Amino acid sequence: MQLSTEFNLLYLPGQHDYGEGIQLTVYGPDGTVKSTESAFVRGDRVQTGPDGRTLPEAAQLNVVYGSEDTVELRVLNLVRDGDEPQQSGLYFTTDGKFAVEDQSPANGSDLDFNDGQYFELSMGRGEADLISESQSISSTVSYRTEVIETPLSPLTRQEQVSEVSRLQLDQTFTETTEDRLPGRVELVNSEANLLPHATGASTADGTPLIYDRYYAAAQVRLGTDGASLTGQLSPLADNPAAPPTLITGSLNFNPGVVANQAGLSATVGVTQFFTPTHRDAVDRYGRQVVNPDPDGPRLIQPTGLINNTQIVGFVPPTPFQAVPGQRLSSSAGIYELPGDQAIVIEPPDQTLVGPGNAAYTRNVGGLIVERTDGTATFLPQWNEQGYVTESTRLEAGMARQLIYALVPQQAGQDLQLGQEYVLSNPDGQRYRTTDGGFEVIAANQHPENFQQEQPNVYAVEDTLPGENAETARFSGLRGLYRQVPDGPLISTFDISQPDQVDARVGNQISTPDRLLPGSGGQAGYSKTTFAGGLYVRGELALGLGNQEDVATTTASTYRRQLDMTYRQTTTNVLAIPQTQVNTHTTELTSRQIETTRQTGDAEFDIDADGILSNINSRLNEAETSTLVETIEGPTMADTTLRSGPEYLVASTTEISSEEVLVDSTSLIDRQSVTERETYPNLTPLRGELAIGGVLNIGNTPWTPAANVLRAELFTQGTVIGQGQGGAATGWRVEALFNPFGEQQRPAYYYNLANRLTPIYQTVPLLDESGDQVMTQLANADGQPLPVGTYQFVYDEAGDRILETVGTGRPVGPGIYLRVEDEFNRDGGLSVFGGIKFDL
């Protein structure tokens, strides 16, 4: 059951200045708020509600509630236009009626208690129909549904509303201002490259010399500080006695910079050394070396404030000398011969080889020569008559193997020394002489008959399994015998007993001795691998980057109070969307429905307080029905038209107004928006002065191949333009390293006759104590000049090996690392590194 009550409010002229209103709150049985509604009417002075709208002269509220609900009424008032509502006082008159007062004594109340009339309720009677119905449904449904929605043209209508109002309004307006803070592009890194200014000198035909020359350098770097290309002119003065003056230019591109930092910068600098870095090239006597090519460069040698220049490679003249050949070693009695060298067979040592304790007295010991053409010969080295006394030479490529062999005593065997006998070896198992068919015991075919006693001496057994030559003392058959009656048996084949060995063979095999011609020696030359110096440097740098300006836009909102009379005509175009819905459904339904229904009626009274009383209800008997059905339906097509909520399509408002300012303007809000704008711009021209020192460590000093350590103190400041932070002072350390070394080529120098002469590799000549031998020479002025003595290095062929000289060019790229810091700034250390390429 629901009840509804209508509350009407009416403006009573002359009864109240304030706006008057009520607030109705419906509470459920559990105390929760179900609804809250309020309405206001104007007063004599207050005409605008809390939402800024004009208050009406009459208003009404309809409140709906149930029999278990509670309705609460509050009486409210509005003191000023646009204010939030305040609660009025409620009082009871002596006759039990309500009286309302909207002011308090503190606000100057008139306390007339007649600000309105409230709650004039009447009594009544009501009745209600009672229906109770419940269903129990169990069903099984399977279906397939397809829904197609087709939007249709909406239904439209037009309404027009006109209003004439007089209002006192608060008007707001906004003023906008802009402040711009310009940025400034600055250089972010100190690109202060100092390039090498010398390289290796060459003759007109490209022959490398041990001297250097001045040259103009160029270098490319790729690293954490970007990519740079640096060029440097050759020293301004071509006189090495004058400290060099160098002009360097650099172009750097760094894509990793941010706004107000220069990504592209150019630097031009001048470097002046305090001391010379080179001197005119001189020989070991101190005489200047003049380039015989009039169009060639001036020849110089590295030096510096500190250096390790020394004279190396001096070899005194030597007479002719013989170099012994290389001795060959055998394996199992076989020598493998080199194919590109001659071979010398030395005569056998008569104290080590020859006949032994054998029954055969006509054995012949020697060597089998396996030739490269596939033939083989036997060279006797000793027999019963004596030994070979002269060496035998085999030319290079003539033979591939030498094999120790023994020709045992045989009928008719009479091999002579100094002869060479051709051998046959048809089955590869046994050598025989083609002249006489004498059997040969060879180390490669009968290794059990040979035992090595010394590096070039083998013990040999002179018999083979089976039949051998017969003598008066030997039957020709291997076996055991007793040399002493009743003594132990002794084998006829035992080369492990030195006193029982039948024979021994052996020769010294080597390559031929070499006779080295006498040498005029080699003049020493200066060599420097460490040099350093001090310098002062000045440079100018200019960059290009993206400048970022910061623009702040401020919007200020002001309020002013106006008396306004205006006519407003609003034309609204409204539309209701429509959609045609086509539903196709195939359904199979089986269900059971049990329905219980009970009806009746009720009567009740309503008193003046809105309370129901004397409720009488009558109920009929309940009726129960059961329905069981099974429906197998076809595919159903259903078309419906669905309408949506009405919406505003367009609204046109025409307003004509007249306004009068009745109050001063005041600020109510201010908001700021910051934007950043970037565009290319140049940096101020920066200048730098630096003093530093440089060390060249390893390779040729002052050239691109040198490993360099450089340190300097610098001060920077703006020369042209406006910079940030003023002058800066700091330090900088840079290291360059060429990990793959320096390019090397055969070295040449000019001798006393100014002729091009090669330099050969040498090693220090040491005395018995391991100290280098010193030679006392005289310089160009006749003064004593102690010089370390060296000796030549020879290859396997006995030829001297050409010395190489660094060309001043590195092999592959190099590595650089630069660390710098400023004393008067808190930025911390700056570390840059990467690889370099010398052009």
Solvent accessible surface area in square Angstrom, and as a share of the most:
residue,aa,sasa,rsa
1,M,113,0.51
2,Q,140,0.62
3,L,36,0.18
4,S,82,0.53
5,T,33,0.19
6,E,94,0.42
7,F,32,0.14
8,N,105,0.54
9,L,20,0.10
10,L,117,0.58
11,Y,30,0.11
12,L,59,0.29
13,P,98,0.61
14,G,66,0.63
15,Q,75,0.33
16,H,10,0.05
17,D,69,0.36
18,Y,16,0.06
19,G,0,0.00
20,E,9,0.04
21,G,1,0.01
22,I,6,0.03
23,Q,50,0.22
24,L,3,0.02
25,T,10,0.06
26,V,3,0.02
27,Y,60,0.23
28,G,6,0.06
29,P,105,0.66
30,D,114,0.59
31,G,48,0.46
32,T,78,0.45
33,V,88,0.51
34,K,121,0.51
35,S,43,0.28
36,T,71,0.41
37,E,71,0.32
38,S,56,0.36
39,A,14,0.11
40,F,28,0.12
41,V,2,0.01
42,R,52,0.19
43,G,0,0.00
44,D,52,0.27
45,R,131,0.48
46,V,1,0.01
47,Q,63,0.28
48,T,11,0.06
49,G,0,0.00
50,P,52,0.33
51,D,107,0.55
52,G,39,0.37
53,R,182,0.66
54,T,64,0.37
55,L,17,0.08
56,P,65,0.41
57,E,100,0.45
58,A,58,0.45
59,A,24,0.19
60,Q,99,0.44
61,L,17,0.08
62,N,76,0.39
63,V,3,0.02
64,V,81,0.47
65,Y,39,0.15
66,G,15,0.14
67,S,64,0.41
68,E,128,0.57
69,D,25,0.13
70,T,84,0.49
71,V,51,0.29
72,E,54,0.24
73,L,33,0.16
74,R,91,0.33
75,V,1,0.00
76,L,14,0.07
77,N,4,0.02
78,L,0,0.00
79,V,21,0.12
80,R,139,0.51
81,D,53,0.27
82,G,37,0.36
83,D,37,0.19
84,E,126,0.56
85,P,48,0.30
86,Q,89,0.40
87,Q,111,0.49
88,S,8,0.05
89,G,27,0.26
90,L,76,0.38
91,Y,95,0.36
92,F,147,0.61
93,T,56,0.32
94,T,153,0.89
95,D,101,0.52
96,G,55,0.53
97,K,136,0.58
98,F,74,0.31
99,A,9,0.07
100,V,0,0.00
101,E,3,0.01
102,D,16,0.08
103,Q,42,0.19
104,S,46,0.30
105,P,101,0.63
106,A,99,0.76
107,N,99,0.51
108,G,60,0.58
109,S,21,0.14
110,D,94,0.48
111,L,81,0.40
112,D,60,0.31
113,F,80,0.33
114,N,74,0.38
115,D,6,0.03
116,G,16,0.15
117,Q,151,0.67
118,Y,40,0.15
119,F,70,0.29
120,E,147,0.66
121,L,92,0.46
122,S,98,0.63
123,M,137,0.61
124,G,36,0.34
125,R,146,0.53
126,G,18,0.18
127,E,133,0.60
128,A,33,0.26
129,D,121,0.63
130,L,56,0.28
131,I,115,0.58
132,S,66,0.43
133,E,94,0.42
134,S,68,0.44
135,Q,103,0.46
136,S,74,0.48
137,I,89,0.45
138,S,71,0.46
139,S,61,0.39
140,T,99,0.58
141,V,62,0.35
142,S,64,0.42
143,Y,137,0.52
144,R,168,0.61
145,T,62,0.36
146,E,100,0.45
147,V,80,0.46
148,I,80,0.41
149,E,90,0.40
150,T,58,0.33
151,P,112,0.70
152,L,70,0.35
153,S,93,0.60
154,P,58,0.36
155,L,100,0.50
156,T,90,0.53
157,R,119,0.43
158,Q,126,0.56
159,E,62,0.28
160,Q,121,0.54
161,V,74,0.43
162,S,71,0.46
163,E,88,0.40
164,V,81,0.46
165,S,20,0.13
166,R,175,0.64
167,L,21,0.10
168,Q,78,0.35
169,L,50,0.25
170,D,84,0.43
171,Q,55,0.24
172,T,73,0.43
173,F,68,0.28
174,T,78,0.46
175,E,94,0.42
176,T,89,0.52
177,T,86,0.50
178,E,107,0.48
179,D,98,0.51
180,R,116,0.42
181,L,125,0.62
182,P,87,0.55
183,G,19,0.18
184,R,80,0.29
185,V,2,0.01
186,E,43,0.19
187,L,27,0.13
188,V,58,0.34
189,N,16,0.08
190,S,4,0.03
191,E,6,0.03
192,A,2,0.02
193,N,8,0.04
194,L,26,0.13
195,L,6,0.03
196,P,24,0.15
197,H,3,0.01
198,A,0,0.00
199,T,7,0.04
200,G,15,0.14
201,A,1,0.01
202,S,43,0.28
203,T,29,0.17
204,A,96,0.75
205,D,120,0.62
206,G,29,0.28
207,T,26,0.15
208,P,10,0.06
209,L,4,0.02
210,I,28,0.14
211,Y,5,0.02
212,D,7,0.04
213,R,77,0.28
214,Y,21,0.08
215,Y,28,0.11
216,A,59,0.45
217,A,7,0.06
218,A,31,0.24
219,Q,3,0.01
220,V,40,0.23
221,R,5,0.02
222,L,85,0.42
223,G,30,0.28
224,T,101,0.59
225,D,4,0.02
226,G,11,0.11
227,A,36,0.28
228,S,7,0.05
229,L,92,0.46
230,T,1,0.01
231,G,32,0.31
232,Q,5,0.02
233,L,99,0.49
234,S,41,0.26
235,P,9,0.06
236,L,107,0.53
237,A,44,0.34
238,D,87,0.45
239,N,64,0.33
240,P,1,0.01
241,A,72,0.55
242,A,36,0.28
243,P,44,0.28
244,P,2,0.01
245,T,29,0.17
246,L,1,0.00
247,I,55,0.28
248,T,12,0.07
249,G,29,0.27
250,S,12,0.08
251,L,89,0.44
252,N,5,0.02
253,F,109,0.45
254,N,24,0.12
255,P,102,0.64
256,G,63,0.60
257,V,38,0.22
258,V,100,0.58
259,A,36,0.28
260,N,42,0.22
261,Q,59,0.26
262,A,6,0.05
263,G,11,0.11
264,L,69,0.34
265,S,11,0.07
266,A,45,0.35
267,T,12,0.07
268,V,90,0.52
269,G,6,0.06
270,V,73,0.42
271,T,2,0.01
272,Q,61,0.27
273,F,4,0.02
274,F,100,0.42
275,T,38,0.22
276,P,46,0.29
277,T,1,0.01
278,H,2,0.01
279,R,91,0.33
280,D,32,0.17
281,A,0,0.00
282,V,30,0.17
283,D,31,0.16
284,R,24,0.09
285,Y,42,0.16
286,G,47,0.45
287,R,100,0.37
288,Q,98,0.44
289,V,13,0.07
290,V,93,0.54
291,N,25,0.13
292,P,67,0.42
293,D,48,0.25
294,P,126,0.79
295,D,136,0.71
296,G,25,0.24
297,P,51,0.32
298,R,95,0.35
299,L,4,0.02
300,I,2,0.01
301,Q,9,0.04
302,P,16,0.10
303,T,27,0.16
304,G,14,0.14
305,L,94,0.47
306,I,83,0.42
307,N,62,0.32
308,N,60,0.31
309,T,45,0.26
310,Q,106,0.47
311,I,51,0.26
312,V,17,0.10
313,G,2,0.02
314,F,11,0.05
315,V,6,0.03
316,P,42,0.27
317,P,100,0.63
318,T,54,0.31
319,P,108,0.68
320,F,137,0.57
321,Q,83,0.37
322,A,72,0.56
323,V,36,0.21
324,P,104,0.66
325,G,16,0.16
326,Q,119,0.53
327,R,175,0.64
328,L,26,0.13
329,S,101,0.65
330,S,17,0.11
331,S,83,0.54
332,A,68,0.52
333,G,0,0.00
334,I,37,0.19
335,Y,1,0.00
336,E,121,0.54
337,L,21,0.10
338,P,40,0.25
339,G,59,0.57
340,D,114,0.59
341,Q,71,0.31
342,A,11,0.09
343,I,4,0.02
344,V,19,0.11
345,I,2,0.01
346,E,62,0.28
347,P,43,0.27
348,P,10,0.06
349,D,70,0.36
350,Q,105,0.47
351,T,121,0.70
352,L,70,0.35
353,V,9,0.05
354,G,4,0.04
355,P,83,0.52
356,G,33,0.32
357,N,83,0.43
358,A,15,0.12
359,A,34,0.26
360,Y,10,0.04
361,T,91,0.53
362,R,83,0.30
363,N,6,0.03
364,V,2,0.01
365,G,0,0.00
366,G,1,0.01
367,L,0,0.00
368,I,0,0.00
369,V,0,0.00
370,E,18,0.08
371,R,42,0.15
372,T,82,0.47
373,D,108,0.56
374,G,66,0.64
375,T,67,0.39
376,A,9,0.07
377,T,10,0.06
378,F,0,0.00
379,L,17,0.09
380,P,4,0.02
381,Q,8,0.04
382,W,2,0.01
383,N,8,0.04
384,E,98,0.44
385,Q,125,0.56
386,G,22,0.21
387,Y,47,0.18
388,V,25,0.15
389,T,105,0.61
390,E,131,0.59
391,S,61,0.39
392,T,44,0.25
393,R,128,0.47
394,L,10,0.05
395,E,89,0.40
396,A,51,0.40
397,G,36,0.35
398,M,70,0.31
399,A,6,0.05
400,R,120,0.44
401,Q,31,0.14
402,L,0,0.00
403,I,0,0.00
404,Y,1,0.00
405,A,0,0.00
406,L,0,0.00
407,V,0,0.00
408,P,9,0.06
409,Q,31,0.14
410,Q,35,0.16
411,A,100,0.78
412,G,63,0.60
413,Q,4,0.02
414,D,83,0.43
415,L,7,0.04
416,Q,61,0.27
417,L,48,0.24
418,G,72,0.69
419,Q,102,0.45
420,E,78,0.35
421,Y,39,0.15
422,V,83,0.48
423,L,12,0.06
424,S,42,0.27
425,N,53,0.27
426,P,124,0.78
427,D,95,0.49
428,G,40,0.38
429,Q,123,0.55
430,R,87,0.32
431,Y,3,0.01
432,R,98,0.36
433,T,2,0.01
434,T,83,0.48
435,D,111,0.58
436,G,56,0.54
437,G,32,0.31
438,F,28,0.12
439,E,21,0.09
440,V,0,0.00
441,I,1,0.00
442,A,0,0.00
443,A,2,0.01
444,N,62,0.32
445,Q,34,0.15
446,H,17,0.08
447,P,77,0.49
448,E,88,0.39
449,N,0,0.00
450,F,20,0.08
451,Q,75,0.33
452,Q,89,0.39
453,E,69,0.31
454,Q,82,0.36
455,P,106,0.67
456,N,31,0.16
457,V,9,0.05
458,Y,4,0.02
459,A,0,0.00
460,V,0,0.00
461,E,3,0.01
462,D,5,0.03
463,T,6,0.03
464,L,3,0.02
465,P,90,0.56
466,G,48,0.46
467,E,155,0.69
468,N,28,0.14
469,A,27,0.21
470,E,138,0.62
471,T,38,0.22
472,A,115,0.89
473,R,187,0.68
474,F,26,0.11
475,S,72,0.46
476,G,1,0.01
477,L,102,0.51
478,R,60,0.22
479,G,35,0.33
480,L,117,0.58
481,Y,93,0.35
482,R,142,0.52
483,Q,123,0.55
484,V,95,0.55
485,P,116,0.73
486,D,147,0.76
487,G,15,0.14
488,P,110,0.69
489,L,93,0.46
490,I,52,0.26
491,S,44,0.28
492,T,37,0.21
493,F,60,0.25
494,D,47,0.24
495,I,19,0.10
496,S,66,0.42
497,Q,86,0.38
498,P,89,0.56
499,D,99,0.51
500,Q,61,0.27
501,V,2,0.01
502,D,13,0.07
503,A,0,0.00
504,R,52,0.19
505,V,3,0.01
506,G,6,0.05
507,N,7,0.03
508,Q,43,0.19
509,I,0,0.00
510,S,13,0.08
511,T,11,0.07
512,P,29,0.18
513,D,104,0.54
514,R,84,0.30
515,L,130,0.65
516,L,22,0.11
517,P,88,0.56
518,G,32,0.30
519,S,21,0.14
520,G,70,0.67
521,G,18,0.17
522,Q,13,0.06
523,A,31,0.24
524,G,4,0.04
525,Y,29,0.11
526,S,19,0.12
527,K,101,0.43
528,T,14,0.08
529,T,49,0.28
530,F,62,0.26
531,A,0,0.00
532,G,1,0.01
533,G,6,0.06
534,L,83,0.41
535,Y,0,0.00
536,V,58,0.33
537,R,7,0.03
538,G,22,0.21
539,E,13,0.06
540,L,84,0.42
541,A,3,0.03
542,L,70,0.35
543,G,3,0.03
544,L,71,0.35
545,G,11,0.10
546,N,83,0.43
547,Q,13,0.06
548,E,34,0.15
549,D,5,0.03
550,V,33,0.19
551,A,8,0.06
552,T,40,0.23
553,T,42,0.25
554,T,24,0.14
555,A,36,0.28
556,S,9,0.06
557,T,30,0.17
558,Y,46,0.17
559,R,105,0.38
560,R,75,0.28
561,Q,58,0.26
562,L,4,0.02
563,D,58,0.30
564,M,26,0.12
565,T,52,0.30
566,Y,34,0.13
567,R,130,0.47
568,Q,52,0.23
569,T,32,0.19
570,T,20,0.11
571,T,29,0.17
572,N,25,0.13
573,V,45,0.26
574,L,20,0.10
575,A,1,0.00
576,I,53,0.27
577,P,45,0.28
578,Q,24,0.11
579,T,25,0.14
580,Q,60,0.27
581,V,16,0.09
582,N,30,0.15
583,T,30,0.18
584,H,66,0.30
585,T,28,0.16
586,T,41,0.24
587,E,70,0.31
588,L,87,0.43
589,T,11,0.06
590,S,54,0.35
591,R,86,0.31
592,Q,78,0.35
593,I,21,0.11
594,E,73,0.33
595,T,26,0.15
596,T,46,0.27
597,R,98,0.36
598,Q,55,0.24
599,T,42,0.24
600,G,15,0.15
601,D,49,0.25
602,A,8,0.06
603,E,53,0.24
604,F,13,0.05
605,D,33,0.17
606,I,43,0.22
607,D,44,0.23
608,A,46,0.36
609,D,115,0.59
610,G,30,0.29
611,I,104,0.53
612,L,28,0.14
613,S,46,0.30
614,N,101,0.52
615,I,101,0.51
616,N,82,0.42
617,S,70,0.45
618,R,129,0.47
619,L,114,0.57
620,N,90,0.46
621,E,156,0.70
622,A,58,0.45
623,E,125,0.56
624,T,87,0.50
625,S,69,0.44
626,T,78,0.46
627,L,95,0.47
628,V,103,0.59
629,E,45,0.20
630,T,102,0.59
631,I,77,0.39
632,E,143,0.64
633,G,20,0.20
634,P,99,0.62
635,T,83,0.48
636,M,111,0.49
637,A,76,0.59
638,D,73,0.38
639,T,85,0.50
640,T,67,0.39
641,L,104,0.52
642,R,122,0.44
643,S,67,0.44
644,G,26,0.25
645,P,114,0.72
646,E,74,0.33
647,Y,99,0.38
648,L,97,0.48
649,V,80,0.46
650,A,49,0.38
651,S,58,0.37
652,T,82,0.48
653,T,63,0.37
654,E,121,0.54
655,I,102,0.52
656,S,70,0.45
657,S,64,0.41
658,E,121,0.54
659,E,77,0.35
660,V,87,0.50
661,L,95,0.47
662,V,65,0.38
663,D,74,0.38
664,S,87,0.56
665,T,65,0.38
666,S,54,0.35
667,L,83,0.42
668,I,78,0.39
669,D,61,0.31
670,R,136,0.50
671,Q,118,0.52
672,S,72,0.46
673,V,88,0.51
674,T,77,0.44
675,E,111,0.50
676,R,155,0.56
677,E,85,0.38
678,T,75,0.44
679,Y,80,0.30
680,P,96,0.61
681,N,59,0.30
682,L,104,0.52
683,T,7,0.04
684,P,18,0.12
685,L,36,0.18
686,R,33,0.12
687,G,12,0.12
688,E,5,0.02
689,L,116,0.58
690,A,4,0.03
691,I,92,0.47
692,G,8,0.08
693,G,20,0.19
694,V,10,0.06
695,L,53,0.27
696,N,3,0.01
697,I,79,0.40
698,G,25,0.24
699,N,44,0.23
700,T,23,0.13
701,P,0,0.00
702,W,10,0.04
703,T,2,0.01
704,P,6,0.04
705,A,0,0.00
706,A,3,0.02
707,N,30,0.15
708,V,29,0.17
709,L,76,0.38
710,R,7,0.02
711,A,49,0.38
712,E,8,0.04
713,L,101,0.50
714,F,5,0.02
715,T,57,0.33
716,Q,15,0.07
717,G,24,0.23
718,T,63,0.37
719,V,86,0.49
720,I,113,0.57
721,G,55,0.52
722,Q,132,0.59
723,G,30,0.29
724,Q,99,0.44
725,G,71,0.68
726,G,57,0.54
727,A,63,0.49
728,A,2,0.02
729,T,55,0.32
730,G,0,0.00
731,W,72,0.25
732,R,2,0.01
733,V,55,0.31
734,E,2,0.01
735,A,41,0.32
736,L,20,0.10
737,F,105,0.44
738,N,4,0.02
739,P,53,0.34
740,F,126,0.53
741,G,24,0.23
742,E,16,0.07
743,Q,82,0.36
744,Q,96,0.42
745,R,112,0.41
746,P,59,0.37
747,A,1,0.01
748,Y,53,0.20
749,Y,23,0.09
750,Y,16,0.06
751,N,53,0.27
752,L,125,0.62
753,A,66,0.51
754,N,60,0.31
755,R,171,0.63
756,L,72,0.36
757,T,35,0.21
758,P,37,0.23
759,I,1,0.00
760,Y,48,0.18
761,Q,56,0.25
762,T,27,0.16
763,V,63,0.36
764,P,63,0.40
765,L,59,0.29
766,L,99,0.49
767,D,66,0.34
768,E,186,0.83
769,S,95,0.61
770,G,45,0.43
771,D,87,0.45
772,Q,58,0.26
773,V,50,0.29
774,M,113,0.50
775,T,38,0.22
776,Q,117,0.52
777,L,36,0.18
778,A,52,0.40
779,N,44,0.23
780,A,54,0.42
781,D,118,0.61
782,G,52,0.50
783,Q,104,0.46
784,P,91,0.57
785,L,39,0.20
786,P,80,0.51
787,V,3,0.02
788,G,12,0.12
789,T,3,0.02
790,Y,30,0.12
791,Q,79,0.35
792,F,19,0.08
793,V,43,0.25
794,Y,89,0.34
795,D,62,0.32
796,E,169,0.76
797,A,70,0.54
798,G,7,0.07
799,D,83,0.43
800,R,86,0.31
801,I,58,0.30
802,L,64,0.32
803,E,41,0.18
804,T,60,0.35
805,V,27,0.16
806,G,14,0.14
807,T,22,0.13
808,G,0,0.00
809,R,59,0.22
810,P,12,0.07
811,V,62,0.36
812,G,46,0.44
813,P,46,0.29
814,G,1,0.01
815,I,84,0.43
816,Y,1,0.00
817,L,90,0.45
818,R,1,0.00
819,V,34,0.19
820,E,14,0.06
821,D,35,0.18
822,E,38,0.17
823,F,125,0.52
824,N,94,0.48
825,R,107,0.39
826,D,151,0.78
827,G,76,0.73
828,G,43,0.41
829,L,110,0.55
830,S,44,0.28
831,V,87,0.50
832,F,30,0.13
833,G,15,0.15
834,G,20,0.20
835,I,69,0.35
836,K,4,0.02
837,F,75,0.31
838,D,25,0.13
839,L,111,0.55
